[in-house]
C-alpha cells in the first residue's frame, strides 16, 4: 500500500504532467480495497505499454529497465544506476 500511495503523491509534486502507474495487474488489485476507494481512476502496469514512458520508481529499486530515470526508495540498493551517476 505504501508504494501505491507514495507513487500517487509523488505524481502531484511534479510541475510537469506525470501519472502514477500501479505495479499490480488490475485483476490482482481487488484485495487493496482501501486504495481503490481513495484513488480513482488508477492506471495499472498491465494496461499500458511501459516502453512508452519514462519511469521513476517509488519504493522498489529492483526493476532494471532502460526507461527508468530515477528512484525514490528506502530499501537496500540493488546496484542499478539507471543511467545516471
C-alpha positions in Angstrom: 0.0 0.0 0.0 2.8 2.5 0.8 4.2 2.1 -2.8 0.8 2.9 -4.3 0.1 5.9 -2.1 3.7 7.2 -2.4 3.5 6.9 -6.2 0.3 8.8 -6.3 1.6 11.6 -4.0 4.8 11.8 -5.9 2.9 12.5 -9.1 1.3 15.6 -7.5 4.7 17.1 -6.6 5.9 17.5 -10.2 5.2 20.6 -12.3 5.1 18.6 -15.5 2.3 16.1 -16.0 3.1 12.6 -14.7 0.9 9.7 -13.9 1.4 7.1 -11.2 1.3 3.6 -12.6 0.5 1.0 -10.1 2.8 -2.0 -10.3 0.0 -4.6 -10.0 -2.1 -6.3 -12.5 -5.6 -4.8 -12.3 -7.3 -8.1 -11.6 -4.9 -8.8 -8.7 -5.6 -5.4 -7.0 -9.1 -6.1 -5.7 -7.6 -7.0 -2.3 -6.4 -3.4 -1.9 -9.9 -2.1 -1.2 -8.7 1.0 0.7 -6.6 2.3 -2.2 -9.4 1.8 -4.8 -11.8 3.7 -2.6 -9.4 6.6 -2.1 -8.0 7.0 -5.6 -9.9 6.5 -8.8 -9.2 6.0 -11.6 -5.8 4.1 -11.3 -3.5 3.1 -14.1 -2.1 -0.4 -13.8 1.1 -1.8 -15.3 -0.8 -4.3 -17.4 -2.9 -1.6 -19.0 -0.1 0.3 -20.7 3.0 -0.2 -22.8 5.7 0.6 -20.3 8.2 1.3 -23.1 6.2 4.4 -24.0 7.0 6.1 -20.6 9.9 7.4 -18.6 9.8 5.8 -15.2 10.6 6.9 -11.7 10.4 4.0 -9.3 8.9 4.5 -5.9 9.7 2.2 -3.0 11.3 -0.5 -5.2 14.7 -0.3 -6.9 14.9 -3.7 -8.4 13.4 -3.0 -11.8 16.2 -2.7 -14.4 14.6 -1.1 -17.5 16.2 1.4 -19.9 13.3 3.9 -19.3 13.9 4.2 -15.6 15.2 7.8 -15.0 15.0 7.8 -11.2 14.3 6.0 -8.0 13.0 7.0 -4.5 13.5 4.1 -2.1 14.4 3.2 1.4 15.3 -0.5 0.6 18.8 -1.8 0.2 20.3 -0.6 -3.1 20.2 -3.4 -5.7 23.1 -1.8 -7.6 21.3 -0.4 -10.7 22.4 3.1 -11.6 19.6 3.7 -14.0 21.9 5.5 -16.5 22.9 8.3 -14.1 25.7 8.8 -11.7 
